[in-house]
Amino acid sequence: MSNALASLLPTEDDIAFYEEHGWFVPDAVFSEEEIQDAIYGMRRFYAGERDRLMPIQQGYLDWKPSDGDVLRLNDYVSLQNNEISELVASPQLGAIAGTLARTSAIRLFHDQLICKPPTAEPDTTVGWHSDRAYWKTCTSENMLTAWVPFASTSPQGGTLMFLDGSHKWPGVEELATFGEQNHDSVEERYTRLGYPVRRIPVELRPGQASFHHCRLIHGSLPNSSTSPRIALAVHFQDQANRHTPAVDERGAPIVHVNEVLCRADDAGLPDYSDPDICPVLWMSSSQTGGYR
């Protein structure tokens, strides 16, 4: 492991903070050149250029210009664009995630490019939700997400917000409410239950990224600035994660797009370690004799 990479890794105090609060922001993750390369890839992607085509053509979020000036959500961009793939595979990103999760390996689960335009209509509020609520076909409670903005972020620009420590609260695994305007109702619910509700707006410089636990409640307000807020969410699996069947409240099977994309394992179940869809991004020195 290089000295430069080692200097970026969370300390034991940092890990303890993450485990207590559910989120962590390192001082720096990416160089200016790495961010500029990703911005170049993002522009190519929005212009319709693809370095690789998805093996399926529907079933995932895929904003197109014909959809208009709304909240843009594009899934699996790293599978389609070289520059975004390089950002996702950067050694430091996986190493920080793996260190925070205290796991021996980190695999990609999926990623999402998000652009929040500076517009009042339509409302681009992102409701309080948890990632875990969307990952019920995963066995792990230890997955996490990195949020990588491509420019400085601020509350005015509709930056990501966390409810501090909410990964320890009950019921967050049911908050599949990304598209709802529910900030007040969710906060009132947990206040009534006696939990300390505290919003943390994530203010980052270019090159920084935030990390949050899969159970942490997060969301955002509309972008009232003059520039679009563009960021990449990178969702990570820890070594222990596997597919598990799940059903919704009506008893219908829950299907994550990864089930369709990934190969089958020996038992015929979706293999969430498929190297083409969910590649290993980092392995500990005990697994490899060095950092991947």
ZADO-1210 file (C-alpha; in nm, 4 decimals, padded with zeros to 6 digits):
<atoms>
<atom x="00.0000" y="00.0000" z="00.0000" code="MET" pos="1"/>
<atom x="00.1421" y="00.3374" z="-00.0981" code="SER" pos="2"/>
<atom x="00.1992" y="00.6095" z="00.1597" code="ASN" pos="3"/>
<atom x="-00.0388" y="00.8344" z="-00.0340" code="ALA" pos="4"/>
<atom x="-00.3199" y="00.5795" z="-00.0086" code="LEU" pos="5"/>
<atom x="-00.2457" y="00.5037" z="00.3549" code="ALA" pos="6"/>
<atom x="-00.2754" y="00.8740" z="00.4402" code="SER" pos="7"/>
<atom x="-00.6334" y="00.8792" z="00.3063" code="LEU" pos="8"/>
<atom x="-00.7622" y="00.5862" z="00.5108" code="LEU" pos="9"/>
<atom x="-00.9883" y="00.6498" z="00.8107" code="PRO" pos="10"/>
<atom x="-00.8289" y="00.6235" z="01.1539" code="THR" pos="11"/>
<atom x="-00.9795" y="00.4177" z="01.4331" code="GLU" pos="12"/>
<atom x="-01.1367" y="00.7394" z="01.5669" code="ASP" pos="13"/>
<atom x="-01.2861" y="00.8056" z="01.2216" code="ASP" pos="14"/>
<atom x="-01.4336" y="00.4548" z="01.2107" code="ILE" pos="15"/>
<atom x="-01.5795" y="00.5013" z="01.5587" code="ALA" pos="16"/>
<atom x="-01.7382" y="00.8294" z="01.4431" code="PHE" pos="17"/>
<atom x="-01.8886" y="00.6532" z="01.1402" code="TYR" pos="18"/>
<atom x="-02.0254" y="00.3729" z="01.3541" code="GLU" pos="19"/>
<atom x="-02.1834" y="00.6196" z="01.5975" code="GLU" pos="20"/>
<atom x="-02.3179" y="00.8786" z="01.3517" code="HIS" pos="21"/>
<atom x="-02.3686" y="00.6696" z="01.0366" code="GLY" pos="22"/>
<atom x="-02.1666" y="00.8984" z="00.8089" code="TRP" pos="23"/>
<atom x="-01.8121" y="01.0200" z="00.7521" code="PHE" pos="24"/>
<atom x="-01.6448" y="01.2865" z="00.5362" code="VAL" pos="25"/>
<atom x="-01.2697" y="01.2475" z="00.4672" code="PRO" pos="26"/>
<atom x="-01.0566" y="01.5551" z="00.4089" code="ASP" pos="27"/>
<atom x="-00.9916" y="01.4497" z="00.0491" code="ALA" pos="28"/>
<atom x="-01.0494" y="01.1517" z="-00.1770" code="VAL" pos="29"/>
<atom x="-00.9828" y="01.2573" z="-00.5375" code="PHE" pos="30"/>
<atom x="-00.7366" y="01.4809" z="-00.7160" code="SER" pos="31"/>
<atom x="-00.8525" y="01.7714" z="-00.9316" code="GLU" pos="32"/>
<atom x="-00.7488" y="01.5717" z="-01.2401" code="GLU" pos="33"/>
<atom x="-00.9621" y="01.2730" z="-01.1364" code="GLU" pos="34"/>
<atom x="-01.2681" y="01.4932" z="-01.0894" code="ILE" pos="35"/>
<atom x="-01.2107" y="01.6699" z="-01.4206" code="GLN" pos="36"/>
<atom x="-01.1827" y="01.3345" z="-01.5980" code="ASP" pos="37"/>
<atom x="-01.5125" y="01.2274" z="-01.4404" code="ALA" pos="38"/>
<atom x="-01.6782" y="01.5533" z="-01.5481" code="ILE" pos="39"/>
<atom x="-01.5588" y="01.4880" z="-01.9027" code="TYR" pos="40"/>
<atom x="-01.7127" y="01.1409" z="-01.8878" code="GLY" pos="41"/>
<atom x="-02.0351" y="01.2798" z="-01.7423" code="MET" pos="42"/>
<atom x="-02.0657" y="01.5292" z="-02.0275" code="ARG" pos="43"/>
<atom x="-02.0069" y="01.2574" z="-02.2851" code="ARG" pos="44"/>
<atom x="-02.2686" y="01.0396" z="-02.1169" code="PHE" pos="45"/>
<atom x="-02.5303" y="01.3167" z="-02.1136" code="TYR" pos="46"/>
<atom x="-02.4496" y="01.3832" z="-02.4792" code="ALA" pos="47"/>
<atom x="-02.5524" y="01.0262" z="-02.5576" code="GLY" pos="48"/>
<atom x="-02.2071" y="00.8686" z="-02.5967" code="GLU" pos="49"/>
<atom x="-02.1667" y="00.5139" z="-02.4615" code="ARG" pos="50"/>
<atom x="-01.8420" y="00.3178" z="-02.4367" code="ASP" pos="51"/>
<atom x="-02.0364" y="-00.0006" z="-02.3584" code="ARG" pos="52"/>
<atom x="-02.4034" y="-00.0871" z="-02.3859" code="LEU" pos="53"/>
<atom x="-02.6070" y="-00.2269" z="-02.1004" code="MET" pos="54"/>
<atom x="-02.6996" y="-00.5959" z="-02.1430" code="PRO" pos="55"/>
<atom x="-03.0631" y="-00.5005" z="-02.0821" code="ILE" pos="56"/>
<atom x="-03.2387" y="-00.1918" z="-02.2131" code="GLN" pos="57"/>
<atom x="-03.4997" y="-00.1293" z="-01.9438" code="GLN" pos="58"/>
<atom x="-03.5742" y="-00.1890" z="-01.5771" code="GLY" pos="59"/>
<atom x="-03.3307" y="00.0713" z="-01.4445" code="TYR" pos="60"/>
<atom x="-03.3390" y="00.4513" z="-01.4145" code="LEU" pos="61"/>
<atom x="-03.2105" y="00.6091" z="-01.7345" code="ASP" pos="62"/>
<atom x="-03.2879" y="00.9802" z="-01.7794" code="TRP" pos="63"/>
<atom x="-03.2876" y="01.1043" z="-02.1391" code="LYS" pos="64"/>
<atom x="-03.3045" y="01.4637" z="-02.2728" code="PRO" pos="65"/>
<atom x="-03.6622" y="01.3998" z="-02.3834" code="SER" pos="66"/>
<atom x="-03.7556" y="01.3600" z="-02.0148" code="ASP" pos="67"/>
<atom x="-03.7038" y="01.7333" z="-01.9658" code="GLY" pos="68"/>
<atom x="-03.5485" y="01.9499" z="-01.6955" code="ASP" pos="69"/>
<atom x="-03.6308" y="01.7232" z="-01.4035" code="VAL" pos="70"/>
<atom x="-03.4224" y="01.5393" z="-01.1443" code="LEU" pos="71"/>
<atom x="-03.1908" y="01.3277" z="-01.3629" code="ARG" pos="72"/>
<atom x="-03.1283" y="00.9735" z="-01.2416" code="LEU" pos="73"/>
<atom x="-02.9074" y="00.7373" z="-01.4421" code="ASN" pos="74"/>
<atom x="-02.8168" y="00.3946" z="-01.3036" code="ASP" pos="75"/>
<atom x="-02.5102" y="00.1820" z="-01.3810" code="TYR" pos="76"/>
<atom x="-02.3196" y="00.4636" z="-01.5504" code="VAL" pos="77"/>
<atom x="-01.9871" y="00.3006" z="-01.4596" code="SER" pos="78"/>
<atom x="-02.0862" y="00.0016" z="-01.6743" code="LEU" pos="79"/>
<atom x="-02.1351" y="00.2316" z="-01.9727" code="GLN" pos="80"/>
<atom x="-01.8741" y="00.5076" z="-01.9442" code="ASN" pos="81"/>
<atom x="-01.4957" y="00.4735" z="-01.9178" code="ASN" pos="82"/>
<atom x="-01.4246" y="00.7850" z="-01.7115" code="GLU" pos="83"/>
<atom x="-01.6979" y="00.7151" z="-01.4565" code="ILE" pos="84"/>
<atom x="-01.5791" y="00.3539" z="-01.4374" code="SER" pos="85"/>
<atom x="-01.2273" y="00.4756" z="-01.3553" code="GLU" pos="86"/>
<atom x="-01.3605" y="00.6994" z="-01.0771" code="LEU" pos="87"/>
<atom x="-01.5630" y="00.4146" z="-00.9249" code="VAL" pos="88"/>
<atom x="-01.2630" y="00.1789" z="-00.9424" code="ALA" pos="89"/>
<atom x="-01.0169" y="00.4249" z="-00.7888" code="SER" pos="90"/>
<atom x="-00.8183" y="00.2444" z="-00.5153" code="PRO" pos="91"/>
<atom x="-00.8801" y="00.5087" z="-00.2515" code="GLN" pos="92"/>
<atom x="-01.2594" y="00.5026" z="-00.2820" code="LEU" pos="93"/>
<atom x="-01.2924" y="00.1292" z="-00.2172" code="GLY" pos="94"/>
<atom x="-01.0218" y="00.1341" z="00.0495" code="ALA" pos="95"/>
<atom x="-01.1998" y="00.4037" z="00.2499" code="ILE" pos="96"/>
<atom x="-01.5317" y="00.2183" z="00.2197" code="ALA" pos="97"/>
<atom x="-01.3756" y="-00.1118" z="00.3236" code="GLY" pos="98"/>
<atom x="-01.1980" y="00.0428" z="00.6204" code="THR" pos="99"/>
<atom x="-01.5168" y="00.2092" z="00.7455" code="LEU" pos="100"/>
<atom x="-01.7153" y="-00.1127" z="00.7071" code="ALA" pos="101"/>
<atom x="-01.4437" y="-00.3242" z="00.8749" code="ARG" pos="102"/>
<atom x="-01.4686" y="-00.5764" z="00.5929" code="THR" pos="103"/>
<atom x="-01.2048" y="-00.7767" z="00.4086" code="SER" pos="104"/>
<atom x="-01.3319" y="-00.6813" z="00.0625" code="ALA" pos="105"/>
<atom x="-01.5536" y="-00.4253" z="-00.1094" code="ILE" pos="106"/>
<atom x="-01.7561" y="-00.4971" z="-00.4224" code="ARG" pos="107"/>
<atom x="-01.9591" y="-00.2582" z="-00.6308" code="LEU" pos="108"/>
<atom x="-02.3352" y="-00.2996" z="-00.5940" code="PHE" pos="109"/>
<atom x="-02.4384" y="-00.0288" z="-00.8372" code="HIS" pos="110"/>
<atom x="-02.3953" y="00.3412" z="-00.9037" code="ASP" pos="111"/>
<atom x="-02.6177" y="00.6309" z="-00.9979" code="GLN" pos="112"/>
<atom x="-02.5428" y="00.9642" z="-01.1639" code="LEU" pos="113"/>
<atom x="-02.7727" y="01.2323" z="-01.0229" code="ILE" pos="114"/>
<atom x="-02.8255" y="01.5836" z="-01.1566" code="CYS" pos="115"/>
<atom x="-03.0494" y="01.8218" z="-00.9648" code="LYS" pos="116"/>
<atom x="-03.1302" y="02.1189" z="-01.1905" code="PRO" pos="117"/>
<atom x="-03.1643" y="02.4722" z="-01.0520" code="PRO" pos="118"/>
<atom x="-03.5390" y="02.4893" z="-01.0875" code="THR" pos="119"/>
<atom x="-03.8414" y="02.5413" z="-00.8663" code="ALA" pos="120"/>
<atom x="-04.0742" y="02.3403" z="-01.0873" code="GLU" pos="121"/>
<atom x="-04.1016" y="02.0511" z="-01.0840" code="PRO" pos="122"/>
<atom x="-04.0071" y="02.0105" z="-00.7185" code="ASP" pos="123"/>
<atom x="-03.6786" y="01.8186" z="-00.6975" code="THR" pos="124"/>
<atom x="-03.6983" y="01.7407" z="-00.3260" code="THR" pos="125"/>
<atom x="-03.5586" y="01.3966" z="-00.2432" code="VAL" pos="126"/>
<atom x="-03.7506" y="01.2466" z="00.0478" code="GLY" pos="127"/>
<atom x="-03.5990" y="01.1062" z="00.3624" code="TRP" pos="128"/>
<atom x="-03.5156" y="00.7454" z="00.2788" code="HIS" pos="129"/>
<atom x="-03.2608" y="00.4739" z="00.3482" code="SER" pos="130"/>
<atom x="-03.0655" y="00.2723" z="00.0948" code="ASP" pos="131"/>
<atom x="-03.1365" y="-00.0424" z="00.2952" code="ARG" pos="132"/>
<atom x="-03.5067" y="-00.0050" z="00.2126" code="ALA" pos="133"/>
<atom x="-03.4205" y="-00.0629" z="-00.1543" code="TYR" pos="134"/>
<atom x="-03.1772" y="-00.3478" z="-00.0870" code="TRP" pos="135"/>
<atom x="-03.4017" y="-00.6082" z="00.0744" code="LYS" pos="136"/>
<atom x="-03.2586" y="-00.8783" z="-00.1531" code="THR" pos="137"/>
<atom x="-02.9233" y="-00.8304" z="00.0227" code="CYS" pos="138"/>
<atom x="-02.8213" y="-01.0243" z="00.3337" code="THR" pos="139"/>
<atom x="-02.5870" y="-00.7553" z="00.4642" code="SER" pos="140"/>
<atom x="-02.6711" y="-00.4749" z="00.7060" code="GLU" pos="141"/>
<atom x="-02.3217" y="-00.3341" z="00.6561" code="ASN" pos="142"/>
<atom x="-02.3392" y="-00.1944" z="00.3023" code="MET" pos="143"/>
<atom x="-02.2572" y="00.1712" z="00.2450" code="LEU" pos="144"/>
<atom x="-02.2592" y="00.4504" z="-00.0113" code="THR" pos="145"/>
<atom x="-02.0110" y="00.7131" z="-00.1261" code="ALA" pos="146"/>
<atom x="-02.1562" y="01.0387" z="-00.2569" code="TRP" pos="147"/>
<atom x="-01.9118" y="01.2112" z="-00.4940" code="VAL" pos="148"/>
<atom x="-02.0085" y="01.5623" z="-00.6078" code="PRO" pos="149"/>
<atom x="-01.8466" y="01.7124" z="-00.9154" code="PHE" pos="150"/>
<atom x="-01.8453" y="02.0675" z="-00.7719" code="ALA" pos="151"/>
<atom x="-01.8694" y="02.2337" z="-00.4317" code="SER" pos="152"/>
<atom x="-02.1957" y="02.1672" z="-00.2520" code="THR" pos="153"/>
<atom x="-02.4086" y="02.3851" z="-00.0276" code="SER" pos="154"/>
<atom x="-02.7542" y="02.3875" z="00.1337" code="PRO" pos="155"/>
<atom x="-02.8635" y="02.6459" z="-00.1241" code="GLN" pos="156"/>
<atom x="-02.7659" y="02.4048" z="-00.4005" code="GLY" pos="157"/>
<atom x="-02.9773" y="02.1214" z="-00.2610" code="GLY" pos="158"/>
<atom x="-02.6894" y="01.9219" z="-00.1184" code="THR" pos="159"/>
<atom x="-02.7269" y="01.5801" z="00.0394" code="LEU" pos="160"/>
<atom x="-02.8519" y="01.5824" z="00.3998" code="MET" pos="161"/>
<atom x="-02.8252" y="01.3189" z="00.6722" code="PHE" pos="162"/>
<atom x="-03.0300" y="01.2604" z="00.9848" code="LEU" pos="163"/>
<atom x="-02.7432" y="01.2129" z="01.2266" code="ASP" pos="164"/>
<atom x="-02.7292" y="00.8705" z="01.3915" code="GLY" pos="165"/>
<atom x="-03.0503" y="00.7523" z="01.2261" code="SER" pos="166"/>
<atom x="-02.8943" y="00.4231" z="01.1132" code="HIS" pos="167"/>
<atom x="-02.9636" y="00.3043" z="01.4690" code="LYS" pos="168"/>
<atom x="-03.3331" y="00.3985" z="01.4643" code="TRP" pos="169"/>
<atom x="-03.6160" y="00.1481" z="01.4139" code="PRO" pos="170"/>
<atom x="-03.8125" y="00.1237" z="01.0928" code="GLY" pos="171"/>
<atom x="-03.5586" y="00.2838" z="00.8609" code="VAL" pos="172"/>
<atom x="-03.5475" y="-00.0322" z="00.6481" code="GLU" pos="173"/>
<atom x="-03.9032" y="00.0535" z="00.5363" code="GLU" pos="174"/>
<atom x="-03.8216" y="00.4055" z="00.4159" code="LEU" pos="175"/>
<atom x="-03.8286" y="00.3384" z="00.0404" code="ALA" pos="176"/>
<atom x="-03.9454" y="00.6979" z="00.0026" code="THR" pos="177"/>
<atom x="-03.6895" y="00.8670" z="-00.2242" code="PHE" pos="178"/>
<atom x="-03.9644" y="01.0301" z="-00.4322" code="GLY" pos="179"/>
<atom x="-04.1788" y="01.1601" z="-00.1463" code="GLU" pos="180"/>
<atom x="-04.1820" y="01.5073" z="00.0099" code="GLN" pos="181"/>
<atom x="-04.1824" y="01.3686" z="00.3617" code="ASN" pos="182"/>
<atom x="-03.9153" y="01.5560" z="00.5559" code="HIS" pos="183"/>
<atom x="-04.1462" y="01.7030" z="00.8193" code="ASP" pos="184"/>
<atom x="-04.3535" y="01.3874" z="00.8697" code="SER" pos="185"/>
<atom x="-04.0494" y="01.1612" z="00.9104" code="VAL" pos="186"/>
<atom x="-03.8807" y="01.4021" z="01.1505" code="GLU" pos="187"/>
<atom x="-04.1996" y="01.4384" z="01.3548" code="GLU" pos="188"/>
<atom x="-04.2354" y="01.0587" z="01.3760" code="ARG" pos="189"/>
<atom x="-03.8903" y="01.0111" z="01.5225" code="TYR" pos="190"/>
<atom x="-03.9185" y="01.3139" z="01.7488" code="THR" pos="191"/>
<atom x="-04.2332" y="01.1594" z="01.8990" code="ARG" pos="192"/>
<atom x="-04.0388" y="00.8379" z="01.9553" code="LEU" pos="193"/>
<atom x="-03.7780" y="01.0328" z="02.1497" code="GLY" pos="194"/>
<atom x="-03.4920" y="01.0319" z="01.9011" code="TYR" pos="195"/>
<atom x="-03.2748" y="01.3434" z="01.8585" code="PRO" pos="196"/>
<atom x="-03.3505" y="01.4610" z="01.5039" code="VAL" pos="197"/>
<atom x="-03.0588" y="01.6615" z="01.3655" code="ARG" pos="198"/>
<atom x="-03.0087" y="01.7463" z="00.9979" code="ARG" pos="199"/>
<atom x="-02.6531" y="01.7411" z="00.8644" code="ILE" pos="200"/>
<atom x="-02.6177" y="01.9198" z="00.5279" code="PRO" pos="201"/>
<atom x="-02.3123" y="01.7799" z="00.3468" code="VAL" pos="202"/>
<atom x="-02.0950" y="02.0717" z="00.2347" code="GLU" pos="203"/>
<atom x="-01.8054" y="01.9439" z="00.0260" code="LEU" pos="204"/>
<atom x="-01.5229" y="02.0816" z="-00.1836" code="ARG" pos="205"/>
<atom x="-01.4318" y="01.9292" z="-00.5232" code="PRO" pos="206"/>
<atom x="-01.2334" y="01.6139" z="-00.4557" code="GLY" pos="207"/>
<atom x="-01.4181" y="01.5316" z="-00.1351" code="GLN" pos="208"/>
<atom x="-01.6814" y="01.2612" z="-00.0923" code="ALA" pos="209"/>
<atom x="-01.9135" y="01.1597" z="00.1875" code="SER" pos="210"/>
<atom x="-01.9772" y="00.8040" z="00.3038" code="PHE" pos="211"/>
<atom x="-02.2942" y="00.6827" z="00.4735" code="HIS" pos="212"/>
<atom x="-02.4278" y="00.3594" z="00.6189" code="HIS" pos="213"/>
<atom x="-02.7014" y="00.1779" z="00.4278" code="CYS" pos="214"/>
<atom x="-02.9496" y="00.2351" z="00.7130" code="ARG" pos="215"/>
<atom x="-02.8817" y="00.6075" z="00.7508" code="LEU" pos="216"/>
<atom x="-03.1783" y="00.8301" z="00.6625" code="ILE" pos="217"/>
<atom x="-03.0848" y="01.0862" z="00.3982" code="HIS" pos="218"/>
<atom x="-03.2456" y="01.3135" z="00.1386" code="GLY" pos="219"/>
<atom x="-03.2176" y="01.6655" z="-00.0019" code="SER" pos="220"/>
<atom x="-03.3998" y="01.9904" z="-00.0694" code="LEU" pos="221"/>
<atom x="-03.4498" y="02.1584" z="-00.4106" code="PRO" pos="222"/>
<atom x="-03.1611" y="02.3353" z="-00.5797" code="ASN" pos="223"/>
<atom x="-03.2157" y="02.7096" z="-00.5433" code="SER" pos="224"/>
<atom x="-02.8729" y="02.8072" z="-00.6794" code="SER" pos="225"/>
<atom x="-02.7935" y="02.8995" z="-01.0384" code="THR" pos="226"/>
<atom x="-02.5968" y="02.5826" z="-01.1234" code="SER" pos="227"/>
<atom x="-02.6957" y="02.2166" z="-01.1488" code="PRO" pos="228"/>
<atom x="-02.5932" y="01.9915" z="-00.8596" code="ARG" pos="229"/>
<atom x="-02.4294" y="01.6844" z="-01.0123" code="ILE" pos="230"/>
<atom x="-02.2964" y="01.3919" z="-00.8115" code="ALA" pos="231"/>
<atom x="-02.2256" y="01.0218" z="-00.8410" code="LEU" pos="232"/>
<atom x="-02.3613" y="00.7836" z="-00.5760" code="ALA" pos="233"/>
<atom x="-02.1494" y="00.4683" z="-00.5524" code="VAL" pos="234"/>
<atom x="-02.3125" y="00.1829" z="-00.3623" code="HIS" pos="235"/>
<atom x="-02.0812" y="-00.0752" z="-00.2043" code="PHE" pos="236"/>
<atom x="-02.1217" y="-00.4332" z="-00.0842" code="GLN" pos="237"/>
<atom x="-01.9108" y="-00.5716" z="00.1967" code="ASP" pos="238"/>
<atom x="-01.7529" y="-00.9157" z="00.1629" code="GLN" pos="239"/>
<atom x="-02.0382" y="-01.0935" z="00.3453" code="ALA" pos="240"/>
<atom x="-02.3237" y="-00.9722" z="00.1254" code="ASN" pos="241"/>
<atom x="-02.5195" y="-01.2286" z="-00.0711" code="ARG" pos="242"/>
<atom x="-02.8555" y="-01.2401" z="-00.2471" code="HIS" pos="243"/>
<atom x="-03.1595" y="-01.3432" z="-00.0442" code="THR" pos="244"/>
<atom x="-03.5192" y="-01.3768" z="-00.1641" code="PRO" pos="245"/>
<atom x="-03.7519" y="-01.1055" z="-00.0329" code="ALA" pos="246"/>
<atom x="-04.1192" y="-01.0173" z="-00.0678" code="VAL" pos="247"/>
<atom x="-04.3140" y="-00.6947" z="-00.0274" code="ASP" pos="248"/>
<atom x="-04.6094" y="-00.6298" z="00.2046" code="GLU" pos="249"/>
<atom x="-04.8415" y="-00.8015" z="-00.0443" code="ARG" pos="250"/>
<atom x="-04.6241" y="-01.1100" z="-00.0630" code="GLY" pos="251"/>
<atom x="-04.4993" y="-01.0334" z="-00.4139" code="ALA" pos="252"/>
<atom x="-04.1292" y="-01.1018" z="-00.4863" code="PRO" pos="253"/>
<atom x="-03.8978" y="-00.8022" z="-00.4640" code="ILE" pos="254"/>
<atom x="-03.6610" y="-00.7834" z="-00.7593" code="VAL" pos="255"/>
<atom x="-03.3502" y="-00.5643" z="-00.7742" code="HIS" pos="256"/>
<atom x="-03.2105" y="-00.4980" z="-01.1217" code="VAL" pos="257"/>
<atom x="-02.8871" y="-00.6704" z="-01.0171" code="ASN" pos="258"/>
<atom x="-03.0818" y="-00.9969" z="-01.0111" code="GLU" pos="259"/>
<atom x="-03.1396" y="-00.9605" z="-01.3844" code="VAL" pos="260"/>
<atom x="-02.7896" y="-00.8392" z="-01.4657" code="LEU" pos="261"/>
<atom x="-02.5822" y="-01.0794" z="-01.2571" code="CYS" pos="262"/>
<atom x="-02.4976" y="-01.4381" z="-01.3430" code="ARG" pos="263"/>
<atom x="-02.6465" y="-01.7217" z="-01.1360" code="ALA" pos="264"/>
<atom x="-02.4462" y="-01.8933" z="-00.8629" code="ASP" pos="265"/>
<atom x="-02.4226" y="-02.2707" z="-00.8083" code="ASP" pos="266"/>
<atom x="-02.7615" y="-02.2692" z="-00.6344" code="ALA" pos="267"/>
<atom x="-02.9232" y="-02.0836" z="-00.9211" code="GLY" pos="268"/>
<atom x="-02.9541" y="-01.7575" z="-00.7267" code="LEU" pos="269"/>
<atom x="-02.8303" y="-01.4193" z="-00.8526" code="PRO" pos="270"/>
<atom x="-02.4580" y="-01.3925" z="-00.7859" code="ASP" pos="271"/>
<atom x="-02.3884" y="-01.0530" z="-00.6318" code="TYR" pos="272"/>
<atom x="-02.0159" y="-01.1208" z="-00.6803" code="SER" pos="273"/>
<atom x="-02.0438" y="-01.1381" z="-01.0602" code="ASP" pos="274"/>
<atom x="-01.7207" y="-00.9632" z="-01.1680" code="PRO" pos="275"/>
<atom x="-01.8825" y="-00.8079" z="-01.4752" code="ASP" pos="276"/>
<atom x="-02.1580" y="-00.6334" z="-01.2765" code="ILE" pos="277"/>
<atom x="-02.0307" y="-00.6221" z="-00.9175" code="CYS" pos="278"/>
<atom x="-01.6506" y="-00.6207" z="-00.9438" code="PRO" pos="279"/>
<atom x="-01.4207" y="-00.6275" z="-00.6440" code="VAL" pos="280"/>
<atom x="-01.2985" y="-00.2712" z="-00.5864" code="LEU" pos="281"/>
<atom x="-01.0748" y="-00.3345" z="-00.2867" code="TRP" pos="282"/>
<atom x="-00.9341" y="-00.6238" z="-00.0851" code="MET" pos="283"/>
<atom x="-00.7507" y="-00.6091" z="00.2457" code="SER" pos="284"/>
<atom x="-00.3831" y="-00.6982" z="00.2735" code="SER" pos="285"/>
<atom x="-00.4770" y="-01.0219" z="00.4517" code="SER" pos="286"/>
<atom x="-00.6597" y="-01.1299" z="00.1353" code="GLN" pos="287"/>
<atom x="-00.4105" y="-01.0189" z="-00.1279" code="THR" pos="288"/>
<atom x="-00.0765" y="-00.9509" z="00.0372" code="GLY" pos="289"/>
<atom x="-00.1347" y="-00.5836" z="-00.0395" code="GLY" pos="290"/>
<atom x="-00.4084" y="-00.3399" z="-00.1158" code="TYR" pos="291"/>
<atom x="-00.5918" y="-00.3780" z="-00.4421" code="ARG" pos="292"/>
</atoms>
